[in-house]
Amino acid sequence: MTSRPGERNTVRVSWTADYFADPAHGPLPALLLGLTVATGIVDAVSILRLGRVFVANMTGNIAFTGFALAGAPGFVLDASLVALVGFLVGAALGGAANSRFGAHRGRLARNVATAEVLFLVAALVITVVVGDDLGTVPRDCVVALAAVALGLQNAAVRRLAVPDLTTTVLTMTLTGVAADLRNRNLRVALRRGLSVGAMLLGAVGGALLVLRVSVPAALGAVVAVVAVVAVGAAVASRQPAAWHTFAAGR
């Protein structure tokens, strides 16, 4: 079967539109992929330099808390608890943002991403002042600020409800990739694959920056990525569109 002239270009454009001009979600898929990259970088920093703690994935962080309580070497109890508390505070703030801005998904994404940038900038400033050799107090401050930022992000992403783009936890995404292979839905598989790839890209990039450059460089990269997302959301929220309303995302 031969394709008609221009058909290949049409297919290529439609795949791009799934992320930048989706009828139900507008550019949210692309913006959330950006946040997924940022999450990978943050986790690289927190695992490698902040006491082996997750600030985005509380499942892993609770497990690390258990390891620390059991006396396993290399795990810091106070950092894990600070991350947990910070994440809960951020999620609570995100819930408040959802209540206030949730009727307009573009503004919710813009405002939460902007607030996230502010918390991450504060964490960056601490590492710039103190350097890579973080003592207990500055380390816990960085952990707390990053955890609040990621708690905000998680709460907002949950409200935005874009399928297969949670930005932080990939367990169900990977399960879907494996379990749904027989359905041969290439668009769904691609979205899930890009989510996994975005996290991997952020983790690799963050680890390289931490190990070969510095912690401030890695956090600077996170700030830059989330700032781009905030600007993208701000631009996208200005023009009236169906995807702005929460009902369009269901």
C-alpha positions in Angstrom: 0.0 0.0 0.0 1.4 3.3 -1.1 1.0 6.5 0.8 -0.5 9.6 -0.8 1.6 12.7 -1.3 2.2 14.6 1.9 0.8 11.8 4.0 4.2 11.2 5.7 4.5 14.9 6.7 1.0 14.9 8.0 1.7 11.9 10.3 4.9 13.5 11.5 3.1 16.8 12.4 0.3 14.8 14.2 2.9 13.1 16.4 4.5 16.4 17.3 1.0 17.9 18.0 0.5 15.2 20.6 3.0 17.0 22.8 2.6 20.7 21.8 -0.9 21.0 20.6 -2.9 18.1 22.0 -6.7 18.8 21.8 -7.2 17.7 25.4 -3.9 18.8 27.0 -2.4 21.5 24.7 1.4 21.8 25.3 1.2 20.1 28.8 2.7 16.8 27.6 5.8 18.6 26.5 6.0 20.8 29.6 5.6 17.7 31.9 8.4 16.0 30.0 10.6 19.0 30.9 9.7 18.6 34.5 10.5 14.9 34.3 14.0 15.8 33.1 14.3 18.2 36.0 13.2 15.5 38.4 16.0 13.2 37.2 18.6 15.9 37.8 17.2 16.7 41.3 17.3 13.0 42.3 20.9 12.7 41.0 21.9 15.6 43.3 20.0 14.3 46.3 21.3 10.7 46.0 24.9 11.6 45.2 25.5 14.6 47.4 22.6 15.1 49.9 22.9 12.1 52.1 21.5 9.5 49.8 18.0 10.7 49.9 15.1 11.0 47.4 13.4 14.4 47.3 11.0 13.5 44.5 10.2 9.8 45.0 8.8 9.3 48.5 8.4 5.5 48.0 12.2 5.3 47.7 12.7 7.8 50.5 10.6 5.9 53.0 12.6 2.8 52.1 15.8 4.8 52.7 14.3 6.0 56.1 13.8 2.3 57.0 17.4 1.5 56.1 18.7 4.4 58.2 16.6 3.3 61.2 18.1 -0.2 60.8 21.6 1.3 60.9 22.6 0.6 57.3 25.8 2.5 56.4 25.5 5.4 54.0 21.9 6.4 54.9 21.2 9.6 56.8 18.0 9.5 58.9 17.6 13.3 59.4 17.9 14.0 55.7 15.3 11.4 54.8 12.9 12.8 57.4 13.5 16.4 56.3 12.8 15.3 52.7 9.5 13.6 53.8 8.3 16.6 55.8 9.4 19.1 53.0 7.6 17.0 50.4 4.4 17.0 52.5 4.6 20.7 53.0 5.0 21.2 49.2 2.1 18.9 48.4 -0.1 20.9 50.8 0.9 24.1 49.1 0.2 22.4 45.8 -3.2 21.4 47.0 -3.9 25.0 47.9 -2.7 26.1 44.4 -5.0 23.4 42.9 -8.0 24.8 44.7 -7.2 28.4 43.7 -6.0 27.9 40.1 -7.1 24.4 39.2 -10.0 25.7 37.0 -7.4 27.0 34.5 -4.8 24.4 33.8 -2.4 26.7 32.1 -2.3 29.2 35.0 -1.9 26.3 37.4 1.1 25.0 35.5 2.6 28.5 35.2 2.1 29.4 38.9 3.3 26.1 40.3 6.4 26.0 38.0 7.2 29.6 38.9 7.0 28.8 42.7 9.1 25.7 42.1 11.8 27.8 40.4 11.9 30.1 43.5 12.4 27.2 45.9 15.1 25.7 43.7 16.9 29.0 43.3 17.0 29.3 47.1 18.6 25.8 47.2 21.0 26.8 44.5 22.1 29.9 46.4 22.9 27.9 49.5 25.1 25.5 47.5 26.8 28.5 45.8 27.6 30.0 49.1 28.6 26.9 50.9 30.1 24.9 48.0 30.1 21.1 47.4 31.1 20.2 51.0 27.7 20.7 52.6 27.5 20.5 56.3 24.5 19.0 58.1 22.5 22.3 58.3 23.0 23.6 54.8 22.5 20.1 53.4 19.2 19.7 55.2 18.1 23.2 54.0 18.8 22.2 50.4 16.9 18.9 50.9 14.0 20.7 52.4 13.7 23.4 49.7 14.1 20.8 46.9 11.5 18.5 48.5 9.0 21.4 48.9 9.5 22.2 45.2 8.9 18.6 44.2 5.9 18.2 46.5 4.4 21.3 44.7 5.1 19.7 41.4 3.6 16.4 42.3 0.4 17.9 43.6 -0.1 20.1 40.5 0.8 17.3 38.1 -1.8 15.1 39.8 -4.4 17.8 39.2 -3.4 18.4 35.6 -4.0 14.7 34.9 -2.1 14.1 31.7 -2.0 10.3 31.1 1.4 8.6 31.6 3.2 11.8 32.6 3.5 11.8 36.4 7.0 13.5 36.2 8.3 11.6 39.2 7.2 8.0 39.6 7.7 5.6 36.7 6.6 2.3 38.2 3.1 2.3 36.6 4.5 3.8 33.4 6.9 0.9 33.0 4.2 -1.5 33.9 2.0 0.0 31.2 4.8 -0.3 28.6 5.3 -4.0 29.3 1.6 -4.9 29.9 0.2 -3.1 26.9 2.7 -4.1 24.3 0.1 -6.5 22.7 -2.2 -3.6 22.1 0.3 -2.0 19.7 -0.8 1.5 20.5 2.3 3.3 19.3 1.3 6.7 20.5 0.7 5.6 24.0 3.9 3.5 23.9 5.9 6.6 22.7 4.5 8.8 25.4 5.4 6.3 28.1 8.8 5.7 26.5 9.5 9.4 26.3 8.6 9.8 30.0 11.1 7.1 31.0 13.7 8.5 28.6 13.3 12.0 30.1 13.9 10.8 33.6 16.9 8.8 32.4 18.3 11.8 30.6 17.9 14.0 33.6 19.5 11.4 35.9 22.5 10.9 33.6 23.0 14.7 33.0 22.6 15.4 36.7 25.1 12.8 37.7 27.6 14.0 35.2 27.2 17.6 36.4 27.5 16.5 40.1 30.5 14.2 39.6 32.4 16.2 37.0 31.5 19.8 37.7 29.7 20.7 40.9 26.4 20.6 42.9 25.6 24.2 42.0 26.0 23.4 38.3 23.5 20.6 38.6 21.0 22.7 40.5 21.6 25.5 38.1 20.5 23.1 35.3 17.4 22.2 37.2 16.5 25.8 37.7 17.0 26.5 34.0 14.8 23.5 32.9 12.0 24.4 35.3 12.2 28.1 34.3 11.7 27.1 30.7 8.7 25.1 31.7 7.3 28.1 33.6 7.8 30.4 30.6 6.3 27.9 28.3 3.2 27.6 30.6 2.9 31.3 30.9 2.9 31.8 27.1 0.5 28.9 26.6 -1.9 30.2 29.2 -2.4 33.6 27.6 -4.5 32.5 24.6 -8.0 31.0 25.2 -8.0 27.3 24.5 -10.2 24.3 25.4 -7.4 22.5 27.2 -7.3 25.2 29.9 -10.4 23.9 31.6 -10.0 20.9 33.8 -12.9 19.2 32.1 -10.9 19.0 28.9 -8.2 16.9 30.6 -10.6 14.2 31.7 
